Amino acid sequence: MAEYQFIQVERDDAVAILTFNRPQVLNAFHNEAMQETLKAVAALNADDAVRVILVRGAGRAFSAGFDLKASAERKMEDVSDWERQMQLQFDFIMQFWHSPKPTIAVVHGFCLAGAFELMLACDVTVAAEGTRFGEPEVRFGTGIVAMLLPWITGPKQAKELLLTGDDKIDAADALRMGIVNHVVPADQALAKGLSIARQMARAAERSVRLTKRAVNASYEAMGFSTAMRTSLDIDVLLNAGTSPEKQEFARLRKEQGLKAAIAWRDARFRD
């Protein structure tokens, strides 16, 4: 099995367990981690011995989302730079939706922004009690890479969450909104995810694969791919442009560090 620097891939019989492994930064996704994941998932998709892919995070979080420190250091000169970057992020998320094999997310701690979207792209989600969910992008002038939430929950709930940038959704509310399938004690989350994965792995492989294809085809009939592509194009323009909030967040991040920038962002939304 291939060796990776920022992820781990293990096997539990026919279940592949992919672990994001940057715990020192809450498993934030930088380009190298995304590229490794794309390579690993492609290999798992091609491996007939793998029936199910389960994804999780090392340490105290599933993931805090895209790595803001890495993005600040990245040289982005024009729209084409943003197109390439956003396409990488989009493909990284959507590989779990498009995988021919069932994908299961087991989340804990933080599951925010790009990680939230990746979790939504998986077929099933098991959440540990205490997990914090949300999409804070509008609070500092950026946007949604993969606009999956309106397809998973209702439009009113999606709009409230996305337009406020709320990133303090708890696991119980995520369950109520249909964002996750199960909420279990933290020490039982992986076991629950593996239990579901093993049931899928024991089912008839061809039936599982074609049934997932059929479910996804129903979304395609409703214009899913067109909507996702349009949303990504809008997000490229949003990120390539600027706003007072985005400028101030970037200034604070550069002069005082990411922690100070996030504190400024959050302080603006306290009642």
Secondary structure, DSSP 8 states (H G I E B T S, - for coil): ----SSEEEEEETTEEEEEE--GGGTT-B-HHHHHHHHHHHHHHHH-TT--EEEEEESTT-SB--B-HHHHHHS---SHHHHHHHHHHHHHHHHHHHH-SS-EEEEE-SEEETHHHHHHHHSSEEEEETT-EEE--GGGGT---SS--HHHHS-HHHHHHHHHHT---EEHHHHHHTTS-SEEE-GGGHHHHHHHHHHHHHHS-HHHHHHHHHHHHHHHHHTTHHHHHHHHHHHHHHHHHS--HHHHHHHHHHHHH-HHHHHHHHHHTT--
